């Protein structure tokens, strides 16, 4: 029936009723007999980082197979045709008590299944040890799923699927905090080396005079202060696995030559030894520096650069991954709620501010911020809890995430574009040229949106 039609024996319209369901503290999720999703309320975004339009009309298994939650409640409901309760965990870290209720027709066949999910802080302590072990393994797999609602980041993960089976070296470029280490670990986890070790070596964190001995190891008595029994280096420790050389641009030139030999020959000589060692490793490197500029400045070896850069991946900034900001916010909220044994929520207005912030520190900055907010805020994280550096930048938030209407969304986008352009150019002609509109229209919009500035 039309959304504005009143429900029978009620003054409520269907539209109003659906809005009320969005205020439920529980997730409400309805599938038909074919497991096609016919309704979800707003908590779907909180639990899975997905908006209603992302899921409505699609089959339940499309999301189950992608690991958005586990396990599924539906098989047991179809088998028993009676209410079923289970515990689930979502890939952004929400722990749920899920109840499913079948709606039967006159022939006692299922027409719909209504599913409600409530967040829980701790699991029932009465379950068996075997079930606990299964859940722990399941939770570990879900937490390893990388949030990639953004199309740019999805393409990176698809690219990783192609290159993971090979042993080619990979060079990951990107700003600090964009998740270069996450991608390196992901490549290892989906490769044929996943059962071998993964060693993360931050070349900037280890003093230059110690890094060579850490990487290559040394024999007994090779230098003053050396362990009597010598030491196994990280390259040897990573044998059959993957070694991730983060901040590769920090390597000193003499050390770069030795790393080059390992890449080329898979061999090296420990400090103080006359015998070479052979290793079976894959090398992944990462940097936030311009290595080509360093080559021109003769601070990075050109031959090493090309050996590392067989396959390159460029990590987008968080500001370039807009569709991932809200799911990541909820993942970190769930993570730190669990860590500190609290149950903080976050307001819609605060989410919008975070969505429109520029995030110069990228994902790491968002994670650190959410830990701070969970510790310092009251039960609901509000805009007033945010650091001044964020609220100063995002003074006015357009209602873009959940606009009341298309007209309101268009108005707010127009307002934002006009104000930014006028602040940059300071004239109607400059705004007209910048936004490809007539000068008269630019003048009218400046009067409308900037007259009180």
Protein Blocks (a to p, Z undefined) as FASTA:
>chain_A
ZZkbccehiabdfklmmmmmmmpcbdcddddfkopafbdcfklmmmnopafklmgopafk
lmmmnopaccdfklmmmmnopacddddddfkopacdddddddddfkopafbdcddddddf
bdcfkbcfklmmmmmmmmmmmmmpccdfbfklmmmmmmmmmmmmpmcdcddeddehilpm
mmmmmmmmmmmklmmccddddfklpcfklmmmmmnopaehkaghiafklpadfklmmgoi
acddehkllpcfklmmmmmmmmmnopacdehiabdcddddddddddfbdfklmmmnopac
fklmmmmmmpacddddfklmmmlmmmmmmmmmmmmmmmnopacdddfklmmmmmmpgoln
lmmlmmmmmmmmmmmmcfbdcfklpcfklmmmmmbccdfklcfbfklmmmmmmmmmmmmm
mmmnopaklmmmmnopafklmmmmmmmmmmmZZ
